[in-house]
Amino acid sequence: MNKLIALILFPFLVISYGAKANDNFSVEIEALTLVMEQYNEDTETSVELGIEDKKPSYMALKQDECNATVEVTEKTGLEVVNTEYFDVNVCLKEIYKVIN
């Protein structure tokens, strides 16, 4: 009987935690979306130049409620070709490229 009750209540517990996770990562998700939109526009010009085999991967780190840092790493297979960093202000929808 206890297993049956646990089986019935389990989906309700999972749904509430899933909703919280989305709120916790909303800044990172928005920052990634903004950078991906800009980065895809920039890579369309590089495709015309014949550089097609680079595959970007993205990682976002939240700084506060409005700011995040996004790291874009381009790889060709196992080789890392390029890494770029962007500071993103989600509230103002601004992207700043960090120059090393």
Sequence and secondary structure as in RCSB ss.txt:
>XXXX:A:sequence
MNKLIALILFPFLVISYGAKANDNFSVEIEALTLVMEQYNEDTETSVELGIEDKKPSYMALKQDECNATVEVTEK
TGLEVVNTEYFDVNVCLKEIYKVIN
>XXXX:A:secstr
 HHHHHHHHHHHHHHHHHHHHHHHTHHHHHHHHHHHHHHHHHHHHHHHTT    EEEEEEEE SSSEEEEEEEEE
ETTEEEEEEEEEEETTTTEEEEE  
